[in-house]
């Protein structure tokens, strides 16, 4: 009670309303011996002492800035300009709730509109929503939208290179709805042949889970000829230097927006990018902000096609969109605005160049190969095969304060010697060289 601002008079009024005489009467149903147990707590500590103890406990864990990590697989360490956290952390943004009433939430709706506009320009698409929980749920929502848009079709084809976790999330969403999931290959002809009269969409990731880049020209036309839709899942950073999904004929585009100014955190919150063509907009899930003018001709912003939202016609809702993703969309908008088109191209170019520098140096390590020795184009990730198991390599490098990548055996048990390595613009030459030195030392020790 000491932390509540209630006076004695307030307490008397509440007790009278409850027809009780004392506060202790509230606990009458609890056995007397259990009401006030002795708590075996350590002596009280000051805030400073507590912080020191927390730091000591945290130091027992591996991670943080002490370790140089090259783990990616969908969550990447990109440089985030300080303006992103500064502006998104302002009270009017951080505490803003879902804009149920656009007239009272013009600032929030405008940030959504600006996010949509910049992402639409980046992807070469006509409509962008704001937004989904993460890239995985965006892919699942795209599949559901494709089924709705191609009436009578009840299956989807997932390309081999789609993130394994996206496969699992898609299955969680689709199977209860009676939608069949079929696996396609990785080559264009394999993917096209997997599309039949039951297929609602083909979902392809580019760059794929392994970082490989694929030539997708002509794929959309082939898929459309079979009556299905093409869904492309992309890395938003990569689209700054690659052909836009829109120019490739994609019907729906999804992506993981974590790269756009959102920290790696520990699993989220992340940002599910989702875009489509204008002709499919009424089937698109999620929030959509539009621009208009008021009665006096002044520029304003509204939520459009709002009956899709869970707060209007709940039984007709096509998805669950939460305020948290609105804040992540804001971070992405600030990130894109602060870098601009040229800055984003520079980030993408550095990712490409630094990843290739790392791959060329690691390929020279005795016993190691990159991408199976093939001359495969890739963006910021590649597969490193080593003479010892990936788990052993990771353990050995960790003793040198380097985490060299993700062991692919986590998703593919047979790939015990393969490591997925991610390199972004944030890594310096010295840091990449430290990775190479650690891998060289550990593999050399094992071979010796």
C-alpha positions, -999 to 999 in steps of 0.1 A, spaced: 0 0 0 30 23 5 33 27 -33 -4 37 -39 -15 73 -36 -46 64 -15 -54 83 16 -69 68 48 -103 82 36 -99 65 2 -92 32 19 -123 36 42 -145 43 12 -132 12 -6 -136 -10 25 -172 2 29 -179 -6 -7 -166 -42 -1 -185 -44 32 -152 -51 51 -138 -35 82 -101 -40 78 -77 -45 49 -66 -78 65 -101 -91 58 -92 -92 22 -70 -122 29 -94 -141 51 -95 -170 27 -58 -176 29 -47 -198 58 -31 -177 86 1 -196 84 5 -188 48 -4 -151 48 30 -136 56 57 -161 49 93 -153 58 112 -146 26 148 -157 25 161 -127 7 197 -113 8 204 -80 25 192 -49 6 216 -35 -20 219 -1 -36 212 4 -73 249 7 -81 256 -25 -63 229 -43 -81 242 -31 -115 277 -43 -107 263 -78 -98 242 -79 -130 274 -70 -150 293 -99 -133 265 -123 -141 263 -111 -177 300 -115 -182 296 -153 -176 277 -155 -209 294 -155 -243 283 -128 -266 281 -90 -267 307 -67 -281 335 -90 -269 327 -116 -295 331 -110 -332 301 -127 -348 295 -136 -384 262 -152 -379 234 -141 -402 207 -165 -415 180 -138 -415 192 -115 -388 221 -92 -396 244 -68 -380 242 -36 -400 253 -2 -390 223 18 -377 227 56 -378 222 72 -344 193 93 -357 172 62 -361 171 54 -324 170 90 -314 139 99 -334 121 66 -330 126 68 -292 108 101 -289 77 99 -268 52 108 -295 64 78 -315 74 52 -288 41 56 -270 18 61 -300 -9 34 -303 -26 19 -334 -42 48 -353 -78 38 -350 -88 74 -356 -67 89 -383 -78 124 -376 -63 121 -342 -32 103 -353 -19 122 -383 17 119 -373 16 82 -369 -4 77 -402 20 99 -421 50 79 -409 33 47 -422 26 64 -455 62 76 -458 74 40 -450 51 26 -476 62 51 -502 99 45 -498 96 7 -497 74 7 -528 100 27 -546 128 4 -534 109 -28 -545 94 -14 -577 59 -23 -565 27 -4 -564 13 -11 -529 31 -17 -496 15 -24 -462 27 -17 -427 34 -43 -417 39 -79 -405 56 -95 -375 87 -106 -394 98 -120 -428 85 -155 -419 49 -144 -412 50 -121 -443 58 -152 -464 29 -172 -448 5 -143 -453 16 -140 -489 8 -177 -495 -27 -172 -479 -33 -141 -500 -23 -161 -532 -48 -188 -523 -76 -162 -519 -66 -145 -552 -65 -177 -573 -98 -193 -563 -100 -230 -565 -62 -235 -561 -52 -251 -528 -14 -256 -528 18 -236 -528 53 -244 -540 82 -233 -518 116 -231 -535 145 -251 -520 164 -219 -511 137 -205 -489 147 -201 -452 140 -234 -434 122 -216 -406 100 -199 -432 90 -234 -443 79 -242 -408 60 -210 -402 42 -214 -436 32 -249 -426 18 -236 -393 -3 -211 -411 -14 -231 -441 -20 -267 -431 -49 -259 -407 -66 -241 -437 -62 -272 -459 -35 -257 -481 -9 -282 -493 27 -273 -493 50 -288 -519 88 -284 -522 103 -271 -554 140 -273 -565 164 -244 -570 169 -244 -607 143 -223 -628 131 -253 -648 126 -274 -616 105 -246 -601 84 -241 -631 77 -278 -635 65 -279 -599 37 -255 -607 5 -272 -618 -32 -265 -620 -36 -267 -581 -7 -242 -574 -17 -208 -561 18 -195 -560 55 -202 -562 76 -187 -534 112 -180 -542 139 -163 -520 166 -142 -537 192 -140 -524 183 -174 -510 190 -188 -475 225 -196 -485 232 -161 -499 231 -173 -535 218 -150 -562 196 -164 -590 186 -152 -624 149 -149 -622 142 -133 -655 113 -150 -673 102 -169 -642 72 -147 -636 59 -152 -672 63 -189 -669 44 -191 -636 16 -168 -649 12 -190 -679 2 -218 -655 -23 -196 -637 -3 -191 -605 13 -161 -588 50 -154 -581 60 -144 -546 96 -132 -542 111 -130 -508 140 -105 -509 167 -88 -488 157 -51 -488 194 -41 -488 202 -62 -518 174 -47 -539 193 -14 -539 218 -30 -564 197 -58 -580 168 -57 -604 137 -48 -585 112 -75 -578 86 -54 -596 107 -53 -628 109 -91 -626 71 -94 -626 65 -105 -590 29 -104 -579 37 -103 -542 70 -93 -525 80 -101 -490 111 -94 -470 127 -93 -435 130 -56 -427 154 -62 -397 183 -50 -419 166 -15 -422 177 1 -389 165 -25 -365 189 -41 -340 194 -79 -340 180 -80 -304 172 -115 -294 146 -127 -319 127 -94 -323 108 -73 -327 114 -75 -364 96 -62 -395 77 -82 -421 79 -63 -454 49 -69 -477 42 -55 -511 19 -63 -541 4 -50 -573 -25 -26 -573 -48 -52 -589 -44 -74 -558 -47 -47 -532 -81 -58 -519 -68 -92 -510 -37 -78 -492 -36 -82 -454 -24 -55 -431 -26 -18 -425 -26 6 -455 -22 44 -452 -32 67 -479 -29 104 -488 -58 127 -493 -70 163 -488 -94 177 -463 -124 200 -470 -100 230 -471 -76 213 -495 -49 206 -469 -28 174 -472 -39 147 -448 -35 109 -442 -60 82 -437 -62 44 -433 -77 30 -465 -96 -2 -472 -99 -4 -434 -125 -31 -433 -97 -56 -435 -84 -46 -401 -91 -67 -370 -106 -37 -352 -134 -30 -378 -149 -63 -389 -131 -88 -368 -147 -119 -385 -135 -106 -419 -100 -98 -407 -72 -112 -429 -44 -108 -405 -33 -96 -371 -12 -64 -373 1 -49 -340 14 -16 -329 49 -30 -323 54 -35 -361 43 1 -366 72 12 -345 96 -10 -365 82 4 -398 90 38 -384 126 28 -377 129 15 -413 115 47 -427 140 68 -407 168 45 -418 158 47 -455 154 85 -453 187 90 -435 207 70 -461 188 79 -492 190 59 -525 228 65 -529 236 56 -493 216 24 -495 234 14 -527 267 20 -510 257 -2 -481 246 -30 -505 278 -26 -525 300 -28 -494 281 -60 -482 287 -76 -516 324 -66 -518 333 -75 -482 315 -108 -483 335 -117 -515 367 -106 -498 360 -128 -469 351 -157 -491 382 -154 -512 404 -154 -482 386 -183 -465 387 -204 -497 425 -202 -495 426 -218 -461 438 -254 -465 409 -279 -465 382 -252 -469 360 -245 -499 333 -218 -505 299 -227 -520 311 -262 -529 339 -247 -550 314 -234 -576 316 -199 -590 282 -191 -576 272 -154 -573 262 -144 -538 254 -113 -519 264 -111 -482 264 -148 -472 281 -179 -484 286 -215 -473 320 -225 -460 329 -262 -460 357 -271 -435 378 -302 -428 363 -305 -393 327 -303 -382 311 -268 -381 303 -273 -345 340 -280 -337 351 -250 -358 327 -227 -339 338 -240 -305 375 -235 -315 370 -200 -329 349 -190 -299 380 -195 -277 395 -168 -300 365 -145 -295 352 -152 -330 319 -168 -339 326 -177 -376 290 -184 -386 260 -207 -383 263 -245 -384 240 -257 -412 235 -290 -394 210 -270 -373 186 -272 -403 202 -299 -424 216 -327 -401 237 -343 -429 256 -310 -435 279 -314 -405 309 -297 -421 291 -267 -436 290 -232 -421 268 -202 -432 290 -171 -430 275 -136 -431 295 -104 -438 279 -69 -439 292 -34 -444 298 -31 -407 328 -53 -407 363 -39 -412 391 -56 -431 409 -62 -398 378 -80 -384 374 -101 -415 411 -110 -413 406 -119 -377 379 -144 -388 403 -159 -414 431 -161 -388 408 -179 -364 395 -204 -389 431 -210 -401 443 -216 -366 415 -240 -356 416 -260 -388 454 -261 -387 454 -273 -351 430 -301 -360 449 -312 -391 482 -312 -371 
